[in-house]
Amino acid sequence: MHRKIPSTQALACFEAAARHESYTRAAQELALTQSAVSRQINALESFLGVALFRRTRHGVVLTPSGAGYWRQVARRLQGLERDTLDVMARQGQGGALALAAVPTFATRWLIPRLPQLAARHPDITVHIETRTRPFLFTDAEFDAALYAGTPEQVANWPGTRAVQLLQEDVLPVCSPALLPQGRAVEPAALAPMPLLQQSTRPYVWRQWFDAMGVAPAQAPKAMDGPRYELFSMLAQAAACGMGVALIPPLLIEAEVARGELVAACERPLRGERNYYLVTPAQEETPVLAAFGAWLAQAARAAQ
């Protein structure tokens, strides 16, 4: 089947000219003459039947159609370059996986375990970029996603299938210096202590006290305290002795191992979210299958 696709040379000239809004600077970047860039873009506009640039006294600017096309072309050229570099690096062996991941889970749980993946599958390369919300795999250059969400959110992610990896239980933790003899206390004893809040979950301390049977009158400051967006920020603040934080233990393994954080109370709260490996619904590649099997095993070992 003949594909209606312009030449990569024309697309590269268009992408560079659109990024710089200058034929001259595009020519310098691509080691071409300005007239060569102009010819390639004229040919592309003729191919499309659409004006991509509007000429001005000071150069060129993208038309609305050109701006939309540029965003798509830039992303796909970047993906093509990445895939080309992967093939060159592997010399025909193994494979690469582009993974979208929530940042704290990727940094604190996944990456410390990647040496285990490398030992088992040295021919698999994992590229990681941050994504916190669902997206359409057909519109993104990702093979899979590590996602933190509720079962309902995962069920409503179109065109995907998901494997639950870990539950996100949260446990009160703090610096051992904040605790009597450095030992965990009963739930009510945490109420007068400084409480660190997560800005995206403003009611979580109230929920924890309710689950532990501590009445609102006994913990009137359950929603007071400094607020941080990410678990990594909460962990750092807690390790510095600023207060008690509710954090999933799986995200603070390093701090616990170093003795920087300890359980302030040994009673966790079942979180609303889980961690999932989300993949497109169509048949998976051998590389994705191998990664998924290793990841599921690593999650079982961590429980």
C-alpha positions in Angstrom: 0.0 0.0 0.0 1.4 3.4 -1.0 1.4 5.7 2.1 0.6 9.3 1.7 3.5 10.6 3.7 5.9 13.5 2.8 9.6 13.0 2.8 11.5 13.1 6.1 13.8 15.8 4.6 10.8 18.0 4.0 9.4 17.3 7.5 12.8 18.0 9.1 13.0 21.3 7.3 9.5 22.2 8.3 10.0 21.3 12.0 13.2 23.3 12.3 11.7 26.3 10.5 8.6 26.2 12.7 10.6 25.9 15.9 12.8 28.9 15.0 10.2 30.7 12.9 13.1 31.3 10.5 14.2 29.6 7.3 17.7 31.0 7.8 18.2 29.5 11.3 16.6 26.2 10.1 19.1 26.1 7.3 22.0 26.7 9.7 20.8 24.0 12.0 20.4 21.5 9.2 23.6 22.5 7.3 21.6 23.4 4.2 21.1 26.6 2.2 18.1 28.8 2.9 16.9 28.2 -0.6 17.0 24.4 0.0 14.9 24.8 3.1 12.5 27.0 1.2 12.1 24.5 -1.6 11.5 21.7 0.8 8.7 23.6 2.6 7.2 24.8 -0.6 7.1 21.1 -1.8 5.5 20.1 1.6 2.8 22.8 1.3 2.1 21.7 -2.2 1.9 18.1 -1.1 -0.5 19.0 1.7 -2.5 21.7 -0.2 -2.3 23.8 2.9 -0.2 26.9 3.8 2.0 26.2 6.8 3.7 29.6 7.1 2.6 33.2 6.6 5.4 35.4 5.3 6.0 38.7 7.1 8.4 41.6 6.8 10.5 40.0 9.5 10.4 36.4 8.4 7.8 33.7 8.7 5.1 32.7 11.3 3.1 29.6 11.5 -0.5 29.6 10.2 -3.0 27.9 12.6 -2.9 24.8 10.4 0.9 24.9 10.4 1.0 25.2 14.2 -1.1 22.2 14.7 0.8 20.1 12.2 4.1 21.2 13.7 3.1 19.8 17.1 2.3 16.5 15.6 5.4 16.3 13.4 7.8 17.4 16.1 6.6 14.6 18.4 6.8 12.0 15.7 10.2 13.0 14.5 11.4 12.9 18.1 10.0 9.4 18.4 11.5 8.3 15.1 14.9 9.6 16.2 14.6 7.8 19.6 13.7 4.5 17.9 16.6 4.9 15.4 19.1 5.5 18.2 17.7 2.5 20.1 18.3 0.2 17.1 21.7 1.6 16.6 22.6 1.1 20.2 21.3 -2.4 20.4 22.8 -3.5 17.0 19.7 -5.6 16.3 19.4 -7.2 19.8 16.9 -6.7 22.6 14.5 -3.8 22.6 13.5 -0.6 24.2 10.5 0.4 26.3 9.1 3.9 26.6 7.4 4.1 30.0 5.1 6.9 31.3 5.2 6.9 35.1 4.1 8.9 38.2 7.3 10.6 39.4 7.6 9.5 43.1 6.8 5.8 42.4 9.3 5.8 39.5 12.1 7.5 41.4 11.7 5.7 44.7 10.4 2.3 43.9 11.0 1.4 40.2 14.4 2.9 39.5 16.2 1.2 42.5 14.9 -2.1 41.2 16.0 -1.6 37.6 19.4 -3.2 38.2 17.4 -6.4 38.8 15.8 -6.1 35.4 19.1 -5.4 33.8 20.6 -8.5 35.4 17.7 -10.7 34.0 17.2 -8.9 30.7 20.4 -7.0 29.8 19.0 -6.4 26.3 16.0 -4.4 27.5 16.3 -0.6 27.8 13.7 1.4 29.7 13.1 5.0 29.0 11.0 6.9 31.6 9.0 10.1 31.3 6.6 11.7 33.8 2.9 11.4 33.4 0.3 11.6 36.2 -2.9 11.5 34.2 -4.4 9.0 31.8 -3.7 9.6 28.1 -4.4 8.0 24.7 -1.7 5.6 23.7 -2.6 6.3 20.1 -1.6 9.9 20.6 1.6 9.3 22.6 4.9 7.6 22.1 4.6 5.3 25.1 4.5 1.5 25.3 3.1 1.4 28.8 2.4 3.4 31.9 2.9 3.1 35.6 -0.2 4.8 37.0 -1.4 5.5 40.5 -5.2 5.7 40.7 -8.5 4.2 41.9 -10.0 1.1 40.3 -12.7 3.3 38.7 -10.1 5.6 37.1 -8.3 2.6 35.6 -11.5 1.0 34.4 -12.5 4.2 32.6 -9.1 4.5 30.8 -10.1 3.8 27.2 -8.3 1.3 25.0 -6.2 -0.2 27.8 -5.7 -3.1 30.1 -4.3 -2.8 33.6 -2.5 -5.1 36.0 -2.6 -4.1 39.7 0.9 -4.1 41.2 0.7 -2.7 44.7 -1.8 -1.2 47.1 -1.1 2.3 48.4 -1.5 2.0 52.2 -0.3 5.0 54.1 1.5 4.8 57.5 2.4 7.7 59.9 6.2 8.2 59.8 8.5 10.7 61.2 12.1 11.3 62.4 12.9 9.1 65.4 13.8 12.2 67.3 10.2 13.2 67.5 9.1 10.1 69.4 9.6 9.2 73.0 12.6 6.8 73.1 12.2 6.7 69.3 9.3 4.2 69.6 5.9 4.1 67.9 3.0 5.5 69.9 -0.8 5.0 70.0 -3.0 6.9 67.5 -4.3 9.6 69.9 -0.7 10.5 70.9 -0.2 11.8 67.3 -2.9 14.4 67.6 -0.9 17.1 69.3 2.2 16.5 67.2 3.0 18.6 64.1 1.2 17.0 61.1 2.5 17.3 57.6 -0.2 17.5 54.9 -0.4 16.5 51.3 -2.0 19.2 49.2 -3.7 16.8 46.9 -5.2 14.8 49.8 -6.3 17.5 52.3 -8.5 15.1 54.4 -6.2 12.1 54.7 -5.2 12.8 58.3 -8.8 13.2 59.3 -9.5 9.9 57.6 -6.7 8.2 59.4 -7.8 9.5 62.8 -11.4 8.4 62.1 -10.2 4.9 61.1 -8.2 4.7 64.3 -11.2 5.7 66.4 -9.8 9.1 67.4 -12.8 11.5 67.5 -12.5 15.0 65.8 -12.6 16.6 69.3 -9.5 14.7 70.2 -7.6 15.7 67.0 -8.8 19.2 66.2 -5.7 20.0 64.2 -6.0 17.1 61.8 -6.1 19.4 58.8 -3.5 21.9 60.0 0.2 22.0 59.1 2.4 22.7 56.1 1.2 21.2 52.8 3.4 19.5 50.2 2.3 18.2 46.8 4.5 15.1 46.4 5.2 12.1 48.7 8.9 12.8 48.1 8.5 16.3 49.6 6.6 14.8 52.6 9.3 12.3 53.1 12.1 14.9 53.1 10.2 17.2 55.5 9.5 14.3 57.8 13.1 13.1 57.8 14.2 16.6 58.7 12.1 16.5 61.8 9.3 18.9 60.7 6.5 16.6 61.7 4.6 13.4 61.1 3.6 12.4 57.5 1.3 9.8 56.1 3.3 8.0 53.4 3.2 4.6 51.7 6.0 2.6 53.1 6.9 1.4 49.7 8.0 4.9 48.8 10.4 5.4 51.7 12.3 2.2 51.8 15.7 4.1 51.6 14.9 6.5 54.5 13.7 3.6 56.7 16.8 1.6 55.9 19.0 4.5 56.8 17.0 5.1 60.1 15.9 8.6 59.0 12.2 7.7 59.2 10.4 5.3 61.5 6.8 4.4 62.1 5.2 6.9 64.4 2.3 4.5 64.8 2.2 1.0 63.5 -1.4 1.2 62.2 -1.7 1.9 58.4 -4.7 3.3 56.6 -5.9 1.5 53.4 -5.3 4.0 50.6 -7.9 4.8 48.0 -5.4 4.3 45.1 -3.4 1.4 43.8 -0.3 1.2 41.5 -1.0 -0.3 38.1 0.9 -1.3 34.9 -1.3 0.0 32.1 -0.8 -1.1 28.5 -2.6 -0.7 25.2 -5.3 -3.3 24.8 -3.8 -4.8 21.6 -1.3 -7.6 21.6 1.8 -6.8 23.6 5.4 -7.0 22.2 7.9 -9.5 23.6 9.8 -6.7 25.3 6.7 -5.4 27.0 5.7 -9.0 28.0 9.1 -9.6 29.6 9.0 -6.2 31.4 5.5 -6.8 32.7 6.4 -10.3 34.0 9.5 -9.0 35.8 7.5 -6.0 37.2 4.7 -8.2 38.5 7.3 -10.5 40.2 9.1 -7.5 41.8 5.7 -6.2 43.1 4.9 -9.6 44.7 8.3 -9.7 46.3 7.7 -6.2 47.8 4.5 -7.1 49.5 
